[in-house]
């Protein structure tokens, strides 16, 4: 199935997960900067949007007799205008917000995971637990005052109590103020566990970076992790879900003891996460493909 992704240069440049989008969600797809009706007509077009959805572009896509698959990526808080959803043949969006998937004219809507950052993944190989330097690590922005339910602040307050069990390297801000992709990936590959506190949304790219690099994520319980319309599509997630970040120091202490007394248990958990993530990528790819084929 040949698929064409269209978007403006800004959005395509800003989509950190572009490799994941092209090769996992829409395998075999090609990228087009902007829309040329002479090139794309009577086909299925994936309109990638990070900001305000263009009703004018949707109208032109429809005039060229295309099936319109809107891939809406940027609505972290569920506050963007979704009026144009009903004018598309299929809507796919990340950031799981249940009401955003309910569309009045019966246009089908699916959730898709953010995916890992291009350059961090895809992993060429996964380092075994026994070859990893740290029990857990966190490299990133802790002072995000807009994080979901102030989760970054709560995580920051408890992280220093983890002592040597957590390699902690805060950055000054998001993106350009953060660490390079290569250093971030190297730290993740050197760690058995990766705490994944919420950013602006409960769903963070860090979770998928960890899974792709064979690191075991640690998260709080969030709806997108528990719903079979989201990350529980093929069954419960295999990685640890805490009730509160205040549990983290004791959890890591137990895992450190287990790593010394029964390392096979940690090895088995890593293998379970790797196997589950591989199956999940196939399952979400199939789910999306089946919906597109049914249009």
Secondary structure by P-SEA (a helix, b strand, c coil): cbbbbbbcaaaaaaccccccccccccccbbbbccccccccccbbbbbbbcccccaaaaaaaaaacccccccccccccccccccccccccbbbbccccccccccccccbbbbbcccccccccccccccccccccccccccccccccccccaaaaaaaaaccccccccccccccccccccccaaaaaaaaaaccbbbbccccccccaaaaaaaaacbbbbbcccccccccccccccccccccccccccaaaaaaaaaaaaaaccaaaaaaaaaaaaaaaaaaaaaaaaaaaaaaaac
